[in-house]
Structures are given as structure tokens and as C-alpha cells.
Amino acid sequence: MKVIGPVHTKQMFSWNHETKTAVCEISDFGHSRVWGRLFDDACDEGFQIITNGKAVAFYLSTTDTHNGEITAWNFFSIYSPEWRGWKVVVFND
């Protein structure tokens, strides 16, 4: 299994260690691909965040309004033990 997903730096996100949540806005990424296929042998989607090592955020769900407008994409990290329980939210601005 080789990790092949898009890579982003930790500076792209605002970090809250109390709630174990990292957030950013989709427009912060400009024209770069925000998420995609993570592994060469699986269909999981998400991205990597470079911290001290690499943490992988997997796609979890989409949050939308009652009118169907997407407000955020929610990801979670289980790849490395130090990031278990963390949630990553990319807001649709």
C-alpha cells in the first residue's frame, strides 16, 4: 500500500487541540487539488497533511443546508496514532 493522495502543509489549517479539530476554507487551496485517491491499491479518498510526519485525513461526510448547498466536507485521521480522533473540516466559502 503506497500513499498517493494530495499533500498539504499544516499551515493551511487552523488547529484547535482542545477539540482535536483542524479547519480551513476550500478557497485557501487556490487551484490545487484538495483531495483525491489516497492509496494505490484502494479507493479511499482524502489527503495528507504534513506535520512532523504525515497524517492522512480520510473523507467522511458532507455537511449541507436544508436546500442542499454544501457547507463543509468533513474528514478524519486514523493513519498515525498521534492523530487518531482528529477531525479536519474544509468549509465551502
C-alpha positions in Angstrom: 0.0 0.0 0.0 1.5 3.3 -1.1 0.0 6.7 -0.1 -0.5 8.8 -3.2 -3.1 11.4 -2.1 -2.7 15.2 -2.4 -0.3 16.7 0.2 -0.9 19.9 2.2 1.2 21.7 4.9 -0.1 22.1 8.4 0.0 25.9 7.9 -3.1 25.6 5.6 -5.2 24.8 8.6 -6.2 26.4 11.9 -5.7 23.9 14.8 -7.7 23.5 18.0 -6.0 21.0 20.2 -8.8 21.0 22.8 -11.4 19.8 20.3 -8.9 17.9 18.1 -10.2 19.8 15.1 -8.3 21.4 12.2 -10.2 23.8 9.8 -9.7 25.7 6.6 -11.7 27.1 3.7 -11.8 25.5 0.3 -10.6 28.8 -1.4 -7.4 28.6 0.7 -6.2 25.9 -1.7 -6.5 28.0 -4.9 -6.5 25.8 -7.9 -4.7 22.8 -6.3 -6.5 19.5 -5.9 -7.8 19.4 -2.3 -8.4 15.7 -2.0 -8.3 12.6 -4.2 -7.5 8.9 -4.2 -5.3 8.1 -1.1 -3.8 4.7 -1.8 -2.5 3.0 -4.9 -4.4 -0.2 -4.0 -7.7 1.2 -2.7 -10.4 3.7 -3.5 -10.4 5.7 -0.2 -10.4 9.4 -0.8 -8.8 12.2 1.2 -5.5 14.0 1.6 -2.2 14.1 3.6 -1.2 16.8 6.0 2.5 17.3 6.6 3.2 17.8 10.3 6.2 16.1 12.0 5.4 13.0 9.9 2.5 12.6 7.5 -1.0 12.3 8.8 -3.7 11.1 6.4 -7.2 12.6 6.5 -9.9 10.4 5.1 -13.2 11.7 3.6 -16.0 11.2 6.0 -19.1 13.2 5.1 -20.5 16.3 3.5 -22.5 18.9 5.5 -25.2 20.7 3.7 -28.1 23.1 4.2 -31.7 22.0 4.0 -31.6 23.4 0.4 -28.8 21.0 -0.5 -26.0 23.6 -0.6 -22.7 22.1 0.6 -21.3 24.0 3.6 -18.4 21.7 4.5 -16.5 18.5 3.9 -15.6 16.5 7.0 -12.5 14.3 7.2 -11.0 12.2 10.0 -7.5 10.9 10.6 -6.7 7.3 11.6 -3.4 6.8 9.8 -0.9 7.7 12.5 -1.6 7.0 16.2 -0.8 10.6 17.3 -3.6 11.9 15.1 -6.3 9.4 16.0 -9.5 11.2 17.0 -8.7 14.4 15.0 -11.3 15.8 12.6 -10.5 18.0 9.6 -13.2 20.3 8.3 -12.9 22.1 4.9 -15.5 24.8 4.7 -17.2 25.7 1.4 -16.8 29.5 1.3 
